[in-house]
Amino acid sequence: MFHEFTFEAAHKTTPDTPLHGHTFKVKVVLTGEPHPVFGWSHDLLEVEPVIASLRARLDHSYLNDIEGLEIPTLENVAGWVCRRLDEEIHGIDRIEVRRGLEGAAEGVVFRNRH
């Protein structure tokens, strides 16, 4: 199963990069044993508040000011999201982060190594 969210943020990836912003789209892919009755691996009523809290930390922020995101490349953002969510949600398989328009986007897949 997966849960997606978006956030708007500004960043600079290098000192020479001009300040700019993106709409980031994040997909959190979860794995685990299916519930014997419902079939889901995770109850989204438990997952969504954790993700909403993390999203609130990122949305409308300057990513470089967030501890651990001083160099906010797509790869570093995906790893940061994975590490934060992995503290509260079991079974995170991977985090996908992309930016850009549908059909003209770029992104990264970060596999959780637990």
C-alpha positions in Angstrom: 0.0 0.0 0.0 1.1 3.6 -0.4 0.3 7.1 0.8 1.1 10.2 -1.3 1.4 13.8 -0.2 2.7 17.1 -1.7 4.5 20.0 -0.2 5.7 23.4 -1.4 9.3 24.4 -0.4 12.2 26.6 -1.4 15.8 25.5 -1.4 19.3 26.0 -2.8 21.3 22.8 -3.6 24.7 24.5 -3.9 25.9 27.9 -2.8 25.8 29.1 -6.4 22.3 27.8 -7.1 19.7 30.6 -7.0 17.0 30.3 -4.4 14.0 28.6 -6.0 11.0 26.5 -5.1 9.2 23.4 -6.2 6.0 21.4 -5.5 7.4 18.1 -4.2 5.3 14.9 -4.5 6.2 12.2 -2.0 5.0 8.6 -2.2 5.5 6.5 1.0 5.3 2.7 0.1 4.5 0.4 3.0 4.8 -3.4 3.2 3.8 -5.9 5.9 1.6 -8.8 6.7 -2.0 -8.3 5.6 -4.6 -7.9 8.3 -6.6 -11.2 8.4 -10.0 -9.4 8.0 -9.3 -6.1 6.2 -6.3 -7.2 4.1 -4.4 -4.0 4.6 -0.8 -3.9 6.0 -1.4 -0.6 7.8 -4.4 1.3 9.1 -4.3 4.6 7.3 -6.0 6.2 10.3 -2.8 5.6 12.2 -0.4 6.4 9.3 -2.0 9.6 8.1 -1.4 11.7 11.3 2.3 10.8 11.3 2.7 11.8 7.7 0.6 15.0 8.2 2.9 16.1 10.9 6.0 15.5 8.8 4.4 17.3 5.8 3.6 20.3 8.0 7.3 20.5 8.9 8.2 20.6 5.2 5.4 22.6 3.6 6.2 26.2 2.9 9.7 25.9 4.4 13.2 26.8 3.4 14.6 23.2 3.3 18.2 24.3 3.9 17.1 25.5 7.4 15.8 22.1 8.5 18.3 20.0 10.5 19.6 17.2 8.2 18.5 18.9 5.0 21.3 21.5 4.8 21.9 20.1 1.3 18.4 19.4 0.1 18.9 17.3 -3.1 16.0 15.0 -4.0 18.1 12.1 -2.7 18.7 13.8 0.7 15.0 14.8 1.0 13.9 11.2 0.3 16.4 9.8 2.9 15.4 12.4 5.4 11.7 11.6 5.0 12.4 7.9 5.2 14.4 8.2 8.4 11.8 10.4 10.1 8.8 8.2 9.2 10.7 5.0 10.0 10.9 6.2 13.6 7.1 6.0 13.9 5.8 3.7 11.1 6.9 0.1 10.7 7.2 -1.5 7.3 8.4 1.5 5.2 9.7 -0.1 2.0 10.7 3.0 0.0 10.1 6.7 -0.4 9.7 8.3 -3.8 10.2 12.0 -4.2 9.5 13.9 -7.4 9.2 17.4 -8.7 8.0 18.9 -11.9 5.0 18.4 -14.1 3.5 15.1 -14.9 5.3 13.8 -18.0 8.2 16.2 -17.4 9.3 15.4 -13.9 12.4 14.2 -12.1 12.7 12.2 -9.0 14.4 9.5 -6.9 13.5 6.3 -5.2 15.0 5.8 -1.7 14.9 2.2 -0.5 14.7 1.8 3.3 17.6 -0.3 4.6 16.1 -0.5 8.2 
